[in-house]
Amino acid sequence: MGLNMIVGVPAHADLVVIGELLERAGAHQWIGPDPAEGRGAEFEMWGYSGLHAVRRLAVHLAADGRLPEPLHGSRRAADDPLLTEGYRSLPGDPPGPFDHLIHHSDCEGYYVPVDFARVVVDEKAPGGHLGSSVRLLAEVRRIAEALGLPEDLDPDSEEVVDAADDEDPAAEGWRRYGVESHDCLRLLEAAKLSVSTGAAIAFT
């Protein structure tokens, strides 16, 4: 079962909850685009493991400003002690540099195109968290910069897919982190579309 992101309009009941959570957080209110104006866009991630691999990069960059060694063989991002610690903790106060990327469900919930610093943590929120796609975009751009990953690369291109498929220890730059680079590009695509259109991102 794969992980997809959809940029579109949440169900009405979720819209009501999102409005209440934003108001309680003191954030700007958000009204999504008219559903009749167009269909949502869907972005396929490299499975759940790909998202966790990107988050692994984030926690290491936050800890010491450096990328960790690439994952190879049977190593899993979710087993990384720093990432495990990050998942167990609550979003920081003041917020950490990658809170919106890390502190969010990997299977449900929303990012809305409103700029607020602290991730909203509330059991009423789908997935328990509400994130900002404005902040998500900025956070993923920091990871792409650390990777040396050009934003204009197509994640479906042969160059990117081959890097994600092939664990090449001799690779350099972003190609050493093929899966992470693929999903960074996917996250950038979704966050840019969310911010430009005013639509929310949903994990499905």
Secondary structure, 3 states (H helix, E strand, C coil): CCCEEEEECCCHHHHHHHHHHHHHCCCCCCCCCCHHHCCCEEEECCHHHHHHHHHHHHHHHHHHCCCCCCCCCCCCHHHCHHHHHHHHCCCCCCCCCCHHHHCCCCCCCEEECCCCCCCEECCCCHHHEEEEHHHHHHHHHHHHHHHCCCCCCCCCCHHHHHHHHCCCCCCCHHHHHHHHHHHHHHHHHHHHHHHHHCCEEEEC
